Amino acid sequence: MSKKSHNKKRNVGIIYEQLVLKLSKALVENDKKTFRDTRQIIKKYFKKGTELHKEHKLVNSLADFEVTQANVIPSILEETKKATWRINDRRLDREKSKLIREINETFGKSFYSTRVSNYRNLATIDLLLQEYKKGSKCDHIKILEYSDKVTGILLQKKNLSKVNEMKTPEVNGLVVKLMREKFSKTYSKNLTTDQVNLINEWVINGSSPGLISEMKATKKICLETLDNYQKTCSNDFIFGSLGNVHKNISDTVFDEEINESHIIKTMTMYDIIKELSGEENE
């Protein structure tokens, strides 16, 4: 790689990946404060309309997009170059400075020591973008050097499922993905559409009236399903177990503050409804 100085603190791709890793770690460790703080920073600085959002989209298009035909890459790079000129560099610089300051105040400078697996690719892409921004004042030798390396990045085999889920820097999609992975690991199975929608609503809108109403309705349906099943159940052991399940669900209260345990219980209710009524919702 060129010896040109690279400041990883101002590399949008790297700092975003570090925030993602911070968010994921906090989620797994149930560190609610760090999770909340990290999520807020991402939503604040990478929201649609910011220059950070625009630059991060460009970084993603080069880091995550898999090209199978090399002859289209010159067109991709040309469009990327034009896109860099549409970014307000002065505003972007201010946004980066504010982001770095908030990260320092929230997590300390040790935050930047987080290792990013695709660091080299993100550093190369950043160097190319910065050179593009110089327009007629760019160093053409460096443009050729970085373009050649980014061409190699575009031709690399990518994890397409990850690319599809992470193609935009919207934190809600990210958190839903992380929550889905966490719950899938816990349940050791794929989640149903209803379960994914439940997680999505909780992550995006929190303890909204709509979420609480949905959870209460699910509880009611689950209890009715259990009642109907008990009427035809001939197995004494299962019948006794259903009574305990019924009581557990009856005692569950969905109030104004929904937490992860409420989400897990509601997901379990979806499973009970599906199993006892024979419904399929994949």
N, C-alpha and C positions, 0 to 999 in steps of 0.2 A: 504494500500500500504506500502511497505517497507520504512523504515526511511532513506534508502540510499539517499544521496544528489542528487538532480536532477537539472541540470542547463538548464533552458528552453531556454536560449540564444543559447545554442549549440545543441538544439534538432531540427534536420532537419525538422521533421514533423510539429512541432509547428511554427517555424519561417516561413516556407513556407505558412502555413495557414494564418498567420498574414499578409504576403505580399499579399496573395490573397484577404483578406478582405480590405486591403489598396487600392488595385487596383480597386476592385468593388466599394468602397465608392467614390473614385476619379472619376470613370466613371459616376456614378449616379449624382454626384454633378458637373459634367463637369469641374473638376479641372485638366486641361490639363497638368500642370507642374508635379503635383504629380503622375498623371497617367503615364506620360512619364518616370519619374524617377523610379517609381516602376517597370514598365514593363522592363526597361533596366536592373535593378538589377536582376530580375528573369531570364531574357535571358542570362545574363552574368554568373551567378553563378550556375544555374541549367541546363545549356545546356548539351546535350548528350556528354559523354566522361569525364565529371568531376566526382570526387568522391562524391560530393554532390548529383549529379544526381543518382548515383548508390545506395547511401544510401536511398535517398528519394523513389526510386522504391521499395526497401525492406519495408520501412515504409508503403507505399501505399498497398502493397500486403497483409499486415497484418491488416491494419486499414480499408480498403475498401472492401476486398474480403469477400463474404458471403459463408460460408461452411454449407452445409445441412447434411453432414455425418461426424460425429465426428471421425470415424476411419481413415480418411485421414489426420487429423491434425498432427499427429506425423511425417508423411512424409513431410508435408509442413514446419514444424518447423526445421526438419533436413536439408532440402534444404536451408532454410533461414540461418541457422548456417553456412553452407559451403560457402554461398554467402558473409557473413560478412568477411570471411577470405580472400576473393578476393579483398577487398577494401584496398587501401593503406592508412592506418590510419594516417601516418605522413602527407601525402599530404592532406587528408581530414581535418585534424586539421588546416593546413595552410589556406585552402579554407574557413573554418568556421570563422577563425580569420579575414580574409579579408572581408568576408561578413558582419560580425558584425561591423567592423570598418566603412564600407561604409554606413550601415544602420544608425549608430550613427551620422555620418557626414551629412547624407541626411535628416533624420527625427528626430533625437534626441532620447534620451533614453526612452522617453514616448511611443515610438513605441511598446515596449515590454509589455505595459500594455493592449494591445488589447486582448480582451477575445476570446478564441477559444472554441467552443462548445464541441469538443471531446478532450479537453486538457488531461483528465485523461487517456484515451486510448493511446494517443500519448506518454505520459510520461511513461506508462507501457511498451509499445513497445520499446521505446528508452532504457530503463533499461535492457530489455532482450537482445537487440542487443549489448549493451556495454559489457554485461557479456559474450555473445557468443565470442566476439572478443578476450577475454583473453585465449581462447583455454584451454589447460590443467591446467592453473592457475585459472580457473573460480571457483566461489563458487557454488557448486552443489545444495545447499539448496536454494540459490537465483534463480538458473536456474529453479528449480522445481516450486518455488513460482510464478515467472514471466511467465513461460510457462503455468501454470494453468490459470492465468489471461488472457493471450493472447488467449488461447483456448476459453475462454468465449467471447472475442472480435470477434473472427472468427465466432462464432455461432450466433452472434447478427444479427437481421434483418437489412438489409441495403437498402438504396435508390439506386436501381440498375441503374436507369437512370443517376443519378449523378456519380455513379462509372464508368459507361461506358464512360462518357464524360471526367472524370478526372483521368483516369487510368494511364496517363503519365503526367509528370510535364512539358510539353511543354507549354510555355506561350501563343503561338499563339492559340492553342486550347482553352485555358482558356478564352482569350479575346474574341474570336469568340462566345463562349458560353455566356459570359456576354453581349456582344453586341446584340446577338440574343434575349436574355431574355428582354433586355431593349426595343428593337424595337417591340418585340411581345407584350409587355405591352402597348406600345404606340398605336399600331395598333389594339390591342385586338383580335389578331388572330395569327394563325401559319404562318410562313414565307414560301414562295415558295423556291424551289431549287435555282432559279436564284438570289433571294434576299439573301439567305444564302451565296452563292458563291461570291456575290458582297461584303458582309461584310468580308468574309474570305480573299479575295484578298486585300482589303483595309488594314486590320489589319496586314497581313503578309508582303506585299510589299509596302504599303503606296501609294503615288501618282505615281504609275508606269505607263509607257506608255501604257501597256496592259489594265490597269484599265481605264485610260482616254479614250482610244480607244473604250472600251466596253460601257462606259457611253455615249459617243458621238453617237455610233451606236444605242443605246437604245433610245436616244432622237430623232434620225432620224426616227426610226421605229414607235415611239409613235406619232410623228407629222403626218406621213403617215396614221397611223391607224385612227387618229382623222379626217383627211381630207376625208378618205373613208367613215367614219361613218356619217360625216356631209352631205354627198351627198344623203344619204338615210333617214336622220332624218326628221320626219314630225312634231315633237313636238317643237313649237316655244320657249318654256321656256328652254328646254334642248339644243336646237340649240344655243340660246344666251349664255348659260353657257359654252358650248363647245368652244365658241369663246374666252372667258376669260382664259379657261384652255390652249388653243392653244397658246395664247400670253404669258402666264406665262412660258410655256415650251420653247417657242422660245427665250425668254429673258434669259434663263438659260445658263450660260457659264461654261464649264468645262475646267479650265486652269491647270497650273502646280501644284497648291496646292489644293488638294481635302480635304474638311472638312466634318463634320457630316451632315451639311445641304445639301450638294451635294448628299451624300449617301441617305438621306431621300427622296430627290426629285427623284432620279433614281429609288428607290424602289416604289415610287408612280407611276412612268412611267410604271414600270412592271405591276402594278395593272391595269392601264388604258388599256394597251395592252391586258391583259388577259380578262378584262371585255368587251371591245368593239369588240374584235376579236373572243371571245369564246374559247381562248386557255386555256388548263389546264396544269399547271406545278407544281405539288405538291411534 
